[in-house]
Every structure is written in structure tokens, then in C-alpha cells.
Amino acid sequence: MPTVSVVTLAKGRPAHLANVLRGLEHQTKPPVEFIVAVMQDDLYDLPEASFPVRQIRVTGEALPLAAARNRGVAAACGDAVVFLDVDCIPAPDLVADYAQGLAALDGLLMGEVLHLPENATLGNWTYEGLGRLAERHSDRRGPPVSGLEICHDYRCFWSLNFAIRRATFLAAGGFDERYTGYGGEDTDFGKLLDRRGLPIAWMKGGLAYHQYHPHHMPPVHHLDSVVRNSELFEAKWGYRTMGHWLHAFRVMGLIDDTPGRPIRILRRPDAGDLALTGQQGHQPYTNSASVIRAIEARETEARAPEIQETLVQEPAAVPA
């Protein structure tokens, strides 16, 4: 069984990070180390752990997510690396599940994710309590019944909770550090693995509980980086990624993404856009599909008088 390093990227959210560390202390197979790629000036005040905990500073504008993942792997000593977002609490078997999976398949493994509502981790939380409150995301497919299942669409790669052999990551070249801010760097990495013939797979197990935090979906608060990173992806691979978000931005009147031309930002998100896309406290997760449907319905309703006026002005066709 491979040894496993766990890497977390962190900026702010100290309570979330403390819960990640607490979850790692409950592992049936402890990691050989916990590496925190710190994307802020100050390091975190973390308690002692039963395994080495190292914090490495990663500098850069906006959110240097791609660079932070690469630095984490470069610093790791394990045969395999598990990546957990700072808001993900690992279930007790997460490290063991990934070690077993990577012993069987040299590729990228995507573990399970369940989402928690607001205040689910207040106080002395237990895994039993988290399990009662957690929900599966309606926009994401569930895990296989058992074992591993090859994913044939690299666009399904979600960097929230995944693992890969360290040597495989380094041989592939890691994440493209030209991506900064939110969005696109994980799809680019999935595309890279796909081009190199390296498998991406869902797995039963490797469960993490996603902790609540206010968010927007589609991510209007990251409008600039989504646009920039989508154009970078297009320059690299020949087409744009994050199309569902670009579609939502277009319907909302935020952008003009006419094919063959640079994407133009037409206006900044206003209070109404933020209210429409914002996650509420009772929601364990945000849902792009439902928000996009609401946006399209709102736009159709707004255009109804215009459509009706056109129908009145245009005479009905007269049969020959």
C-alpha cells in the first residue's frame, strides 16, 4: 500500500482548516504528513498532531490554486498525494480508501463528497452527526456501487477531493500555473491527463464532508477570473471551458461571449445578481442548473411584452 501525503490549499477559513486536521487525526490509516499550502501572508495557528504538519507559503495574485497544488506535491514525501479543499472534512477511511485505490490503478481518483448545511460543524461534531445532515449534490453523479469506475469525460474532474500517485503527477507536469483565481485549472489538468492517456476514475469511498460557506453559483463573484481562464483554455486547447457559467453570465447580461471574438465583460454583478446566485444558510450546496433555469425564466418574463407586441404587429399568414 502506498504511503499518503495530504495537501490542503488554504486562504482564510481557519475553523474549516482545524476541522480538516481533526478529521485527519481520526484516520484508520494516518497520512505520513499534512501539508498546508498557505495562500496568505500569515501562517495558521494549528494544534499538534500525531503526524508531521507543514505549512508552505505560496505567493501570487488572486488565488494561485494551480501553483499551490504544484508546491504541495513538490514538498510531499508520500508515494501518493490526496488533495482536500480547506472546507472538506475527511471521513475516517478516506486515506485508506485512496491508498487501496491507487495501489490498483495508476490514475486520478475522485472520492465521494457530501455537503453540510450551515452550523453543522459547530461545537464537538461527530461523524454520526455529519452523516445525518449531509446531502449529495444534485448536479454531480454519485459514486459507483463498489470499487472504481473509469470516467470517460475529463470535464467531470472536480478538484475538491481527489488523489493521484506523486510520480504520476510530476510526470504529467502538474497544474498549469498560468491559471489564477477561480475556475478552469482543474478542467485543464483533466484535459492534460486525458491527452496523456492517464485514467480518471470515480471511486466508492474516499468520502469528504464539504463544510458550508457562503458562495455564489454560477460564480458571479469570480467573473473576471472565469472569463480570463476560459480564454486561456481556449488559446491552449481550441475551445472554451466553463460553458455553463459563461451561458449564465450571458443570459444575465454580464458578458458578450460571441464565438471567435474575445469575451467582453459588459457590466459588473449588482445586488440583484448576488441575491439570485447566493447560497442560503439552509442550503448545503449551490446549484447552477436551478439558478440558470431561474435566470432564463426571468429573462423570458421580462421579454414577454416585447414578444407580444411583435405578434400583434405582424399580420397572420394568409393561406394560398
QUICOR-V177059 format. One record per residue. N is the residue number from 0. SS is DSSP state (@ for helix, = for strand, . for the rest). D_LAST is the distance of its C-alpha to the last C-alpha in Angstrom with 1 decimal. Layout:
N SS D_LAST
N SS D_LAST
This chain:
0 . 79.1
1 . 78.3
2 . 79.7
3 = 77.1
4 = 76.9
5 = 74.6
6 = 72.9
7 = 71.4
8 = 69.8
9 = 70.8
10 . 70.2
11 . 71.2
12 . 70.9
13 @ 74.6
14 @ 74.3
15 @ 71.6
16 @ 73.7
17 @ 76.7
18 @ 74.7
19 @ 73.8
20 @ 77.5
21 @ 78.4
22 @ 75.9
23 @ 77.4
24 @ 80.8
25 . 79.6
26 . 78.5
27 . 79.8
28 . 80.0
29 . 80.9
30 . 79.5
31 . 82.0
32 = 81.0
33 = 78.5
34 = 77.3
35 = 75.6
36 = 73.8
37 = 74.2
38 . 71.6
39 . 73.6
40 . 77.0
41 . 79.0
42 . 79.8
43 . 79.5
44 . 82.4
45 . 82.1
46 . 84.7
47 . 86.7
48 . 85.2
49 . 86.6
50 . 84.9
51 = 84.8
52 = 82.3
53 = 81.6
54 = 79.6
55 = 78.4
56 = 76.9
57 . 73.6
58 . 72.9
59 . 69.7
60 . 67.1
61 . 64.6
62 . 64.8
63 . 66.2
64 @ 65.1
65 @ 64.9
66 @ 68.3
67 @ 69.8
68 @ 68.8
69 @ 70.3
70 @ 73.5
71 @ 73.8
72 @ 73.7
73 @ 76.0
74 @ 78.6
75 . 78.2
76 . 80.8
77 . 79.1
78 . 77.7
79 = 74.4
80 = 72.7
81 = 70.8
82 = 68.7
83 = 68.3
84 = 66.6
85 . 69.0
86 . 67.2
87 = 67.5
88 = 70.4
89 = 71.3
90 . 71.8
91 . 75.3
92 . 74.2
93 @ 71.9
94 @ 74.3
95 @ 75.5
96 @ 71.9
97 @ 71.1
98 @ 74.3
99 @ 73.6
100 @ 70.1
101 @ 71.0
102 @ 73.8
103 @ 71.2
104 . 68.5
105 . 68.8
106 = 65.6
107 = 64.2
108 = 64.3
109 = 62.3
110 . 64.1
111 . 62.8
112 = 62.1
113 = 62.1
114 = 61.5
115 . 63.7
116 . 63.0
117 . 65.0
118 . 68.7
119 . 68.8
120 . 71.7
121 . 73.8
122 . 77.4
123 . 78.8
124 . 75.6
125 . 75.8
126 @ 73.5
127 @ 73.2
128 @ 71.9
129 @ 69.5
130 @ 68.1
131 @ 67.4
132 @ 65.5
133 . 63.6
134 = 59.9
135 . 57.9
136 . 55.1
137 . 51.7
138 . 50.1
139 . 52.8
140 . 53.3
141 . 56.6
142 . 59.5
143 . 59.9
144 . 61.8
145 . 64.8
146 . 66.0
147 = 63.7
148 = 60.0
149 = 58.8
150 = 55.9
151 . 53.5
152 . 51.7
153 @ 54.1
154 @ 51.9
155 @ 53.3
156 . 56.7
157 . 57.9
158 . 61.2
159 . 62.3
160 = 64.6
161 = 65.1
162 = 67.9
163 = 68.7
164 = 71.8
165 @ 73.4
166 @ 73.9
167 @ 70.2
168 @ 69.1
169 @ 71.4
170 @ 70.4
171 @ 66.7
172 . 67.6
173 . 66.8
174 . 64.3
175 . 63.0
176 . 64.9
177 . 62.4
178 . 60.4
179 . 61.7
180 . 60.6
181 . 58.3
182 . 55.8
183 . 55.1
184 @ 58.7
185 @ 58.6
186 @ 55.2
187 @ 56.7
188 @ 59.8
189 @ 57.7
190 @ 55.8
191 @ 59.2
192 @ 60.6
193 @ 57.4
194 @ 57.8
195 . 61.5
196 . 60.8
197 . 62.6
198 = 61.4
199 = 60.1
200 = 60.6
201 = 60.3
202 = 63.5
203 . 64.6
204 . 67.2
205 . 68.0
206 . 67.0
207 = 67.0
208 = 66.4
209 = 64.3
210 . 65.9
211 . 63.8
212 . 63.4
213 . 60.9
214 . 58.0
215 = 54.4
216 . 51.5
217 . 49.5
218 . 52.6
219 @ 51.7
220 @ 55.4
221 @ 55.5
222 @ 52.5
223 @ 54.4
224 @ 56.0
225 @ 52.8
226 @ 51.0
227 @ 54.0
228 @ 54.6
229 @ 51.0
230 @ 51.1
231 @ 54.4
232 @ 53.0
233 @ 50.1
234 @ 52.6
235 @ 54.7
236 @ 52.2
237 . 48.9
238 . 46.8
239 . 47.2
240 . 48.7
241 . 48.5
242 @ 44.7
243 @ 44.3
244 @ 46.5
245 @ 44.8
246 @ 41.4
247 @ 43.0
248 @ 44.6
249 @ 41.2
250 @ 39.4
251 . 42.4
252 . 42.0
253 . 45.4
254 = 44.5
255 = 42.1
256 . 42.3
257 . 39.7
258 . 40.4
259 . 42.5
260 . 44.0
261 . 47.1
262 . 46.4
263 = 46.8
264 = 48.2
265 . 46.4
266 . 48.6
267 . 51.4
268 . 51.0
269 . 51.7
270 @ 53.2
271 @ 49.9
272 @ 49.2
273 @ 52.7
274 @ 52.4
275 @ 49.1
276 @ 50.5
277 = 54.2
278 . 55.9
279 . 57.4
280 . 60.9
281 . 59.8
282 . 57.5
283 . 59.4
284 . 56.8
285 . 53.7
286 . 50.3
287 @ 47.9
288 @ 45.0
289 @ 45.2
290 @ 45.6
291 @ 42.6
292 @ 40.5
293 @ 41.9
294 @ 41.2
295 @ 37.5
296 @ 37.1
297 @ 38.8
298 @ 36.6
299 @ 33.4
300 @ 34.8
301 @ 35.7
302 @ 32.3
303 @ 30.6
304 @ 30.6
305 @ 29.1
306 @ 26.3
307 @ 25.7
308 @ 25.7
309 @ 23.1
310 @ 20.7
311 @ 21.4
312 @ 21.0
313 . 17.6
314 . 14.7
315 . 12.5
316 . 9.1
317 . 6.4
318 . 3.8
319 . 0.0
